Amino acid sequence: MAHHVWGPSSLDALSKCVRFKYGDSDADAAFEGTLMHAACESGDLSGLDEEQRGCVESARRYAESLKWTGGSSPEAWEEMNEASVELEGLTHGTADKLLLNRGAGRLIVVDYKFTRRDSDHTLQIKAYGAGAAESLNRDYPGLVKTVECHVCAPRLGETADPAVFDAGDLVREMRAEIAALYERIENPWTPPEPHADLCCKCARAAGCPALSGAAVSAGRGLGLPLPSRFEVGSDAPPKDRAVAQILAGALQNWAERVKKANAAFALAGGQVPFFRLVRRPTGLRVPKEKTPAAAAALKSAFPKLAEDALAKCCTLTVGDAARAAAEAHGMSAGEAMERMRDVLTGIAQEGFSEYLQAEKRAKDTELLGSVALIES
């Protein structure tokens, strides 16, 4: 099986559910992650807000502190940022940081996570470590004796204890684990499995039988009731709230995709029993890429329409503006964002979201099992 199909980050998700496929990504979150990883690599904090700067500085301090561990000193280490690693024939990707101490035979792998949601990424960082150790020991036999894997997630509080492996054992373990995972992925009979971290962002959620398993099999197999009522008002019992919270996370994405798929089916002439297709106008909209043409057309048709009045009708996406400005002025996206933060002081506003996060990582069915033990 000599093919490079999935990178370590994708394999990490597929190890939880072999049928997982990423849906539409959050462009703003992706842009933020790109900026923060670039800042960790370069030390240039341009374009970051105060909270983002604090996270990057914390991550960089943590990585730097590793050079003092095990009785070593900073000059003993070779540092590689955004390092390409490969586990031959199985996977390849880019590790955030590698630290190599040739004299001690130590390899440290650091993976930065700037997510606000706790999640397990064990396979990903172990794959990075195994790939780096395999490549280095191929070029310099016996060089790497131990591999230390560090996941640094400053938004989640304290960094978890590192995992330390014998280099040879890690390579053998990961080669076997990833090869077995490929067999599961390529086996059409391997069923999907519901997972709290994945179901809410999976493109296949609408047709996934595992989502019904999270609720139906949990209710039947574990004796778990659905909420006694689905309206979670101010007087709802805590147990109902917990059950509803778990189901909402898994089913929200599925429900939206079902509605879209059924509407498309009906639009193509299909029939959904007890439902009829309704088309309701939602207003005239201008695609983002056609905004300049629309503004010019409106100014031509309405010459008394002031530019500031027209501008108030538009929504500016700062991340997109930073990318466009960076390309136009030949600067980095971080530098452009930094300048935009300055010029937009008092104009732009920081956005925040509030949500509940499970206290521990667990499958939906496991969480529901714990809820079942709560006295009503």
Sequence and secondary structure as in RCSB ss.txt:
>XXXX:A:sequence
MAHHVWGPSSLDALSKCVRFKYGDSDADAAFEGTLMHAACESGDLSGLDEEQRGCVESARRYAESLKWTGGSSPE
AWEEMNEASVELEGLTHGTADKLLLNRGAGRLIVVDYKFTRRDSDHTLQIKAYGAGAAESLNRDYPGLVKTVECH
VCAPRLGETADPAVFDAGDLVREMRAEIAALYERIENPWTPPEPHADLCCKCARAAGCPALSGAAVSAGRGLGLP
LPSRFEVGSDAPPKDRAVAQILAGALQNWAERVKKANAAFALAGGQVPFFRLVRRPTGLRVPKEKTPAAAAALKS
AFPKLAEDALAKCCTLTVGDAARAAAEAHGMSAGEAMERMRDVLTGIAQEGFSEYLQAEKRAKDTELLGSVALIE
S
>XXXX:A:secstr
       HHHHHHHHH TT  B S  HHHHHHHHHHHHHHHH   TT  HHHHHHHHHHHHHHHHGGGGGG  GG
G EEEEEEEEEETTTEEEEEEEEEEETTTTEEEEEEE   SS    HHHHHHHHHHHHHHHHHHSTT   EEEEE
EE GGGSS    EEEEHHHHHHHHHHHHHHHHHHHH TT      TTTGGGBTTGGG HHHHIIIIIHHHHS   
  S S   TT  HHHHHHHHHHHHHHHHHHHHHHHHHHHHHHTT   TT             GGGHHHHHHHHHH
H TTS HHHHHTTS   HHHHHHHHHHHHT  HHHHHHHHHHHTTTTS          SS   HHHHHHHHHTS 
 
